[in-house]
Amino acid sequence: MTCGPWRPTSLELYTSRLSDLYFTSSVDKSLKSAQVVAKAEVEGEAADVKLVVSIDGKEIDSKTIKASSGLATHT
């Protein structure tokens, strides 16, 4: 009888990572504008999170935000 891993294994190390990324939105009744809120949940020692909003590959907005209590939010 043998014992131990029999398939390839890997070890992943990180100092910080995004554990979740989600968006909420509200659209104006006229359909001419919308507000989008991006929220990134961070695990680890991250100090800054850069959020970039783009449409069809064209950058609309970007901001670097300090992660506070594991959460970075941009409106």
N, C-alpha and C positions, 0 to 999 in steps of 0.2 A: 504494500500500500504506500502511495506517495501522498505528500501533503504540501499545500502552498498554492500560489497563483499558477494557473496553467494557461492563461491568456495574457496578452500584453497589458502592462499597467503603466500608469503615469502619475506624476506628482505635480500638482499645480500650486504655486506660491504667489501671493500678492500682498501688497501693503494696503491696497484699497481696491474696491470694485463697485460697479453699479449693481445693486441687487434687484432693482425694479425701476422702470421708467414708464410713466403714464401721463396722459393729457386729459384735461377737461376743456370744454369749449362752450361758448354761448354766441349765437349768431343774432345780429340785429334783425328786427322785423322787416326792414327794407332790403335785407340780403346784401347790403353794400359793405358791411364790415363784420368782423368777428373778433372775439377775444379768446385767445388760447393760453392756457396755463400749463406749463411743463413742470413736472415734479420728478426728481431723481432721488431714489433712496440709495444711500451710500453705506457700504460696510468698510470698516478699516479706518486708516488714518488720513483720508483725503481732506485736503484743505480747500481746494478749488475744483469746481466742476464747470466745464465749458459746454453751454447749450447753444446749438445752432439750429435755426429754423430756416428751411428752404422749401421752395415750391418749384417743381420741375427742374431740379438741380441748381436753381438760382437762389443764392443766399438772401433771405429777407431780413433776418436779425440774428445777432449772436451776443452772448453775454457770458462772462466768467463770474461765477457766483461762489461765495464762501459756503461750504456745507456746514450747517448748524444742526447739531443733534442728529446727524445721519440723514438730513434732508436738505436738498437744494431746490428752490422754487423760482421760476421766472414767468412773469406775466407779459 
